Amino acid sequence: MMYRSNITASRFGLVFMMALAIGGCSTFQQTGNGATVTNAVSGAARQYHQLIDVSGRLSARYEQKGKEQAIHGNFIWSQNATETVVTLLSPLGQTLATINIGADQATLAQAGQPIRSASNVDALTIQTLGWPLPIAGLSDWLQGFGRNAAGQCFVATPATDTYNVSTTDNWRVQYTNWQIQSDAADSYPKLIDLARDATQVGNVAIRIVIDSRQPR
């Protein structure tokens, strides 16, 4: 992940939660390791992959003790049907943390620190980072799926220049750039902006750039 040099490694704990939140509110057509999901409004189809490797960059801005903080880094995400492993890296490629998320428990390992674990990955993240990160939604949002503020499934598509949606947990998700594939069902987001007004840390803005995405 991306981190400011004056922030210690023990602050870093980007934990991702495995969750196919779209189940039950979209039309699925099984395709190998995932499913083709059809947007009920637009009729556009895109593919969700249960087995996938993603790598990219992440930056975040938030307030701490009245001062604006900024972090920068890289991440590697490897997801299968039962487990997600996330490796957090400094901008220079140093491993800062390794997170394993299973069905019942998440663990976070950092060099020189005891392994932390929790059944609630959101709680584990806030204890480590000290600022809100939408863990539960990211496994869907990284692929362009999720639930909007009304609890209805959304399927983001590159049909328009920008796709904006507010979620059930008050995050604003914006897709502004896409990697277009020859098979439209497998096109995927390249740039995702997240924003939320959090009481304890003011406005939080997170930008995720996906550099590589490899379904398995």
C-alpha positions in Angstrom: 0.0 0.0 0.0 1.0 3.5 0.0 2.2 5.2 3.1 3.8 8.4 4.2 7.3 7.9 5.5 6.5 9.3 8.9 3.7 6.8 9.5 4.9 3.6 11.1 4.3 0.2 9.5 2.1 -0.8 12.5 -0.6 1.6 11.2 -1.1 -0.3 8.0 -3.8 -2.9 7.8 -5.8 -2.8 4.6 -8.0 -5.8 5.1 -10.2 -7.0 2.3 -13.4 -9.1 2.9 -14.5 -11.8 0.7 -18.2 -11.2 -0.1 -20.3 -11.7 -3.2 -22.8 -9.1 -2.2 -24.5 -9.2 -5.5 -26.0 -12.7 -5.0 -29.7 -12.8 -5.2 -30.3 -9.5 -6.9 -28.9 -10.0 -10.4 -29.2 -12.5 -13.2 -26.3 -15.0 -13.2 -25.0 -17.2 -16.0 -22.3 -19.5 -14.7 -19.0 -19.1 -16.7 -16.1 -21.1 -15.3 -14.8 -19.5 -12.1 -17.4 -16.7 -12.0 -20.7 -15.5 -13.3 -21.9 -13.2 -16.0 -24.0 -10.5 -14.3 -26.7 -8.5 -16.2 -27.6 -5.0 -15.1 -31.4 -5.1 -14.8 -31.7 -1.5 -15.9 -29.2 -1.2 -18.8 -29.2 -4.8 -19.9 -25.4 -4.7 -20.0 -23.5 -7.8 -19.0 -20.2 -8.0 -17.1 -18.4 -10.9 -15.5 -17.7 -11.3 -11.7 -14.7 -13.6 -11.0 -14.6 -15.5 -7.7 -11.0 -16.6 -8.5 -8.9 -13.6 -9.3 -5.5 -11.8 -8.8 -5.5 -8.0 -8.7 -2.6 -5.6 -8.2 -2.4 -1.9 -8.1 -1.9 1.4 -6.2 -3.9 3.0 -3.5 -3.9 6.5 -1.9 -6.0 7.9 0.9 -6.5 11.4 2.4 -8.1 11.9 5.8 -7.8 14.0 9.0 -6.0 13.1 12.2 -5.9 15.5 15.2 -7.0 18.3 13.0 -4.2 17.7 10.3 -4.7 16.3 6.9 -2.9 12.9 6.4 -2.0 11.2 3.2 -0.8 7.7 2.5 0.4 6.1 -0.7 1.4 2.5 -1.6 0.7 -0.7 -3.5 -1.3 -3.8 -3.0 -1.6 -7.4 -4.3 -4.9 -9.2 -3.9 -5.2 -13.0 -4.5 -8.8 -14.4 -4.1 -10.2 -17.9 -4.4 -13.4 -19.5 -3.3 -12.5 -19.8 0.4 -9.8 -17.3 1.1 -8.4 -13.9 0.2 -4.8 -12.9 0.7 -3.8 -9.2 0.5 -0.2 -8.1 0.6 0.5 -4.4 1.3 3.6 -2.8 -0.1 5.4 0.5 0.3 6.0 2.6 -2.8 9.5 1.0 -2.8 8.1 -2.5 -2.8 8.7 -3.4 0.9 6.1 -5.8 2.4 4.3 -3.9 5.1 1.5 -6.3 6.0 0.0 -9.6 4.9 -3.7 -10.2 5.5 -5.6 -13.5 5.2 -9.4 -13.4 5.2 -11.3 -16.6 5.5 -14.9 -17.4 6.1 -14.8 -17.0 9.9 -11.6 -15.0 10.7 -9.2 -12.5 9.4 -5.5 -12.3 10.4 -3.0 -9.5 9.9 0.8 -10.1 10.0 3.4 -7.4 10.1 7.2 -7.7 10.6 8.1 -7.4 14.3 4.5 -7.3 15.4 2.3 -10.1 16.9 -0.3 -11.5 14.5 -3.7 -9.9 15.0 -6.9 -11.6 14.3 -10.6 -10.9 14.5 -13.9 -12.4 13.3 -14.9 -8.9 12.1 -12.6 -7.6 9.5 -14.0 -4.1 9.7 -13.1 -3.9 13.4 -9.6 -5.3 12.7 -9.0 -2.6 10.1 -10.1 0.4 12.1 -8.0 -0.8 15.1 -5.0 -0.9 12.8 -5.5 2.0 10.5 -7.3 4.4 12.7 -9.5 5.6 9.8 -12.4 4.0 7.9 -11.8 1.8 4.9 -14.7 0.1 3.2 -13.4 -3.4 3.6 -16.7 -5.3 3.2 -17.5 -3.6 -0.1 -14.2 -3.7 -1.8 -14.2 -7.4 -3.0 -17.3 -6.4 -5.1 -16.4 -2.8 -5.9 -13.0 -3.7 -7.4 -14.9 -5.6 -10.0 -17.6 -3.0 -10.5 -20.4 -4.6 -8.4 -22.2 -3.8 -5.2 -25.4 -2.5 -3.6 -26.6 1.0 -3.8 -28.1 3.1 -1.0 -31.5 1.5 -1.5 -30.0 -1.9 -1.0 -30.4 -2.8 -4.7 -27.7 -4.5 -6.7 -25.7 -2.3 -9.1 -23.5 -3.4 -12.0 -21.2 -0.6 -13.2 -20.5 -0.5 -16.9 -18.2 1.6 -19.1 -21.1 2.6 -21.2 -20.9 6.2 -19.8 -17.7 8.2 -19.1 -18.4 8.1 -15.3 -20.5 5.8 -13.2 -21.4 7.1 -9.7 -23.3 5.3 -6.9 -23.9 5.8 -3.2 -23.8 2.6 -1.1 -25.7 1.3 1.9 -22.9 2.3 4.2 -22.7 5.9 2.9 -19.7 5.6 0.6 -19.7 7.4 -2.7 -18.2 5.1 -5.4 -17.1 6.6 -8.7 -15.8 4.7 -11.7 -14.0 7.0 -14.1 -11.7 4.8 -16.2 -12.0 1.3 -17.6 -9.9 -1.4 -19.2 -12.0 -2.4 -22.2 -11.7 -6.0 -23.3 -12.7 -7.5 -26.6 -15.3 -9.5 -24.7 -17.4 -6.7 -23.1 -18.4 -9.0 -20.3 -14.9 -9.1 -19.0 -14.1 -5.3 -19.1 -13.1 -4.0 -15.7 -12.5 -0.8 -13.7 -9.1 0.8 -13.9 -9.7 3.8 -11.6 -12.1 3.9 -8.6 -12.6 6.9 -6.3 -14.2 6.4 -2.9 -15.4 9.2 -0.6 -17.2 9.4 2.7 -17.7 12.0 5.5 -16.6 10.2 8.7 -17.3 11.9 12.0 -14.0 11.1 13.6 -11.6 11.8 10.7 -13.5 14.3 8.6 -13.8 13.7 4.9 -12.1 10.5 3.7 -11.0 10.2 0.0 -9.5 7.0 -1.4 -8.3 6.4 -4.9 -7.6 2.9 -6.2 -5.7 2.3 -9.5 -5.8 -1.3 -10.9 -2.6 -2.0 -12.8 -3.1 -5.8 -13.3 -6.1 -8.1 -13.1 -5.9 -11.8 -13.9 -8.9 -14.2 -13.5 -7.8 -17.8 -12.7 
